[in-house]
Structure formats: C-alpha cells, structure tokens
Amino acid sequence: MITLNNILVATDFGEASEAALRYGRELATRFDATLHVLTVAENVAIAAFGAETFAAVAPQLQSEIEAAARRALDDALVDSDHSGPVTHPVVLTSSSPAIAIVDYAHDHDINLIVMGTNGRGALEHFLMGSVAERVVRLAPCPVLTVRARERDFVRADTLVRTQAARA
C-alpha cells in the first residue's frame, strides 16, 4: 500500500505549476496528507553585482523578492471554503532551486514531490537544463512531473462531485 503523509508541491507560479498544485491538493486530500507548497526566491547575493552595488542594494532587493514570493504563494493557496488539506507554505532563498527542493524534501520526510515542467525542446533543454530533471535525479522520493493542460486527470467537476459525496 502506498502511504503519503507529506506531499511537496514546488512552484514557480507558472501554468505548469498551477497544474501541479491541483494535483498536489487532490493527492493530499485523498491520502489525508500534509501539503507543503514551496517556492524558491532567487538569492541576489549570488547575482552579478559589483561589490559596492551589492552592499547598498542587495539586502533591500532580497527582502522585496522574498516578500513578493510570499504574497504570490499566499494568493496561490487561497482556500476560501477550507476544504483543502493541511497546507504549509514555504519560501526558501537559494541560487539553486533544484537543490533547495531536494534538501527540503529530505529534511521534512516528503513522500512525493509534485512539480510542473514546461517540456522544452531538446536544444533549449541542453542549453538551459531543467529544474524538474535535476529534482527527479536527486530527490529522496518519487517525483510526479505535470505539464499544463495535458492528460489532466484532476478536473474541477470531479472535485466538486467528490466533495459533495463526502458531505
């Protein structure tokens, strides 16, 4: 039997991430699991600033980036009827989103990672790499990758019927 106690959804707030969040919510609800929703804010200390510019600009800029990530995460997790699973929003700051996701999964006993993937072409993938691919290779648990609007088995009408049946 599959036991899922902690499910992690990694999001960058794109269309594929929205689909991943729908999957993660549904799985967490069905397995009565805790849903962790994580976004990684860019670490501006690693960005290419000159030393004098970094000292003056980076702390304020870093705070603004993290605050914007928290607001976007809060907006994505609105559950007005409180019917969703127990959810922990998480904002991490890192220069490597894949490593931050994998480390969080390891440290919090995550049983499944759900994340969106854009399905880039071969050349673009070769040049830029893929956060999802790195997570799949390094994760301590299974990873479900979701593409936006493709083979979506979580549908709004199904969720409504499931919620009504439980009542």
Phi, psi and omega per residue, in radians:
M1 nan 2.457 3.112
I2 -1.470 2.255 3.077
T3 -2.023 2.100 3.083
L4 -2.098 1.895 3.103
N5 -1.764 -0.552 -3.105
N6 -2.359 2.078 3.126
I7 -2.016 2.315 3.138
L8 -1.931 2.195 2.987
V9 -1.888 2.130 3.073
A10 -1.703 2.263 -3.060
T11 -2.289 2.522 2.951
D12 -2.055 0.191 3.079
F13 1.249 0.217 3.063
G14 -1.421 3.118 -3.103
E15 -1.082 -0.737 3.121
A16 -1.155 -0.611 3.095
S17 -1.174 -0.610 3.072
E18 -1.095 -0.733 3.091
A19 -1.116 -0.723 3.121
A20 -1.087 -0.677 3.120
L21 -1.132 -0.684 3.076
R22 -1.065 -0.786 3.109
Y23 -1.084 -0.828 -3.112
G24 -1.062 -0.765 3.111
R25 -1.065 -0.805 -3.120
E26 -1.107 -0.795 3.124
L27 -1.114 -0.754 3.132
A28 -1.108 -0.671 3.113
T29 -1.146 -0.828 -3.100
R30 -1.162 -0.593 -3.118
F31 -1.700 0.080 -3.088
D32 0.896 0.804 -3.094
A33 -1.776 2.801 3.009
T34 -1.438 2.327 3.135
L35 -1.767 2.131 3.050
H36 -1.829 2.190 3.112
V37 -2.048 2.040 -2.980
L38 -2.068 2.388 2.945
T39 -2.225 2.603 -3.113
V40 -1.946 2.059 3.078
A41 -1.471 2.438 3.135
E42 -1.109 2.417 3.097
N43 -1.547 1.840 -3.087
V44 -1.263 -0.262 3.094
A45 -1.121 -0.426 -3.130
I46 -1.543 -0.342 -3.104
A47 -1.091 2.887 -3.042
A48 -1.472 1.254 3.020
F49 -1.767 2.637 2.968
G50 -1.247 2.718 -3.067
A51 -0.989 -0.734 -3.114
E52 -1.237 -0.627 3.100
T53 -1.206 -0.731 -3.123
F54 -1.008 -0.829 -3.081
A55 -1.072 -0.585 -3.077
A56 -1.554 -0.586 -2.964
V57 -1.836 -0.695 -2.940
A58 -1.020 -0.810 -3.106
P59 -1.027 -0.768 3.123
Q60 -1.173 -0.772 3.138
L61 -1.092 -0.739 3.125
Q62 -1.062 -0.770 3.111
S63 -1.065 -0.715 3.136
E64 -1.162 -0.720 3.117
I65 -1.097 -0.789 -3.139
E66 -1.157 -0.707 3.115
A67 -1.129 -0.711 3.100
A68 -1.123 -0.683 3.102
A69 -1.125 -0.717 3.111
R70 -1.109 -0.755 3.119
R71 -1.095 -0.789 3.138
A72 -1.107 -0.687 3.123
L73 -1.156 -0.771 3.095
D74 -1.046 -0.724 3.114
D75 -1.125 -0.679 -3.120
A76 -1.230 -0.405 -3.039
L77 -1.788 0.251 3.125
V78 -1.042 2.200 3.123
D79 -2.266 1.362 -2.973
S80 -1.080 -0.521 -3.141
D81 -1.745 0.073 3.093
H82 0.972 0.601 -3.130
S83 -1.648 -0.136 -3.081
G84 -1.441 3.115 -3.131
P85 -1.293 2.908 3.005
V86 -1.055 2.225 -3.009
T87 -2.229 2.336 3.074
H88 -1.993 1.896 3.059
P89 -1.364 2.417 -3.088
V90 -2.386 2.251 3.011
V91 -2.041 2.111 3.068
L92 -1.993 2.657 3.074
T93 -1.945 2.204 -3.101
S94 -2.814 2.744 3.022
S95 -1.583 -0.150 3.128
S96 -2.271 1.689 -3.136
P97 -0.986 -0.717 -3.101
A98 -1.071 -0.800 -3.136
I99 -1.153 -0.695 3.121
A100 -1.081 -0.733 3.128
I101 -1.127 -0.834 -3.122
V102 -1.112 -0.780 3.122
D103 -1.070 -0.748 3.127
Y104 -1.099 -0.769 3.130
A105 -1.035 -0.750 3.133
H106 -1.144 -0.798 -3.064
D107 -1.251 -0.368 -3.052
H108 -2.042 0.366 3.091
D109 0.876 0.829 3.130
I110 -1.276 2.345 -3.133
N111 -1.650 -0.388 -3.117
L112 -2.691 2.354 3.023
I113 -1.875 2.302 3.071
V114 -2.082 2.223 3.136
M115 -2.623 2.676 3.119
G116 -1.419 2.713 3.037
T117 -2.403 2.506 -3.073
N118 -1.538 -0.222 3.119
G119 1.071 0.888 -3.128
R120 -1.166 2.839 3.082
G121 -1.232 2.941 -3.044
A122 -1.066 -0.789 -3.116
L123 -1.150 -0.820 3.140
E124 -1.093 -0.693 3.112
H125 -1.118 -0.738 3.134
F126 -1.087 -0.727 -3.093
L127 -1.326 -0.669 -3.020
M128 -1.836 -0.343 -3.077
G129 1.323 -3.018 -3.108
S130 -2.565 2.186 3.076
V131 -1.061 -0.784 -3.122
A132 -1.039 -0.739 -3.139
E133 -1.113 -0.733 3.109
R134 -1.116 -0.706 3.116
V135 -1.115 -0.772 3.117
V136 -1.002 -0.750 -3.116
R137 -1.236 -0.543 -2.993
L138 -1.859 -0.229 -3.009
A139 -1.145 2.551 3.102
P140 -1.473 0.116 -3.087
C141 -2.611 3.025 3.077
P142 -1.093 2.646 3.119
V143 -2.213 2.202 3.056
L144 -1.788 2.053 3.100
T145 -1.768 2.422 -3.031
V146 -2.201 2.314 3.024
R147 -1.781 2.550 -3.138
A148 -1.129 2.352 3.039
R149 0.951 0.697 3.086
E150 -2.410 2.083 3.118
R151 0.899 0.782 -3.077
D152 -1.357 1.991 3.108
F153 -1.692 -0.016 3.043
V154 -1.826 1.904 -3.101
R155 -2.078 2.562 -3.091
A156 -0.994 -0.754 -3.108
D157 -1.152 -0.584 3.085
T158 -1.162 -0.718 3.125
L159 -1.106 -0.704 3.133
V160 -1.129 -0.793 3.119
R161 -1.109 -0.689 3.136
T162 -1.131 -0.762 3.133
Q163 -1.120 -0.705 3.141
A164 -1.159 -0.644 -3.141
A165 -1.175 -0.546 3.141
R166 -1.302 -0.442 -3.073
A167 -1.290 nan nan
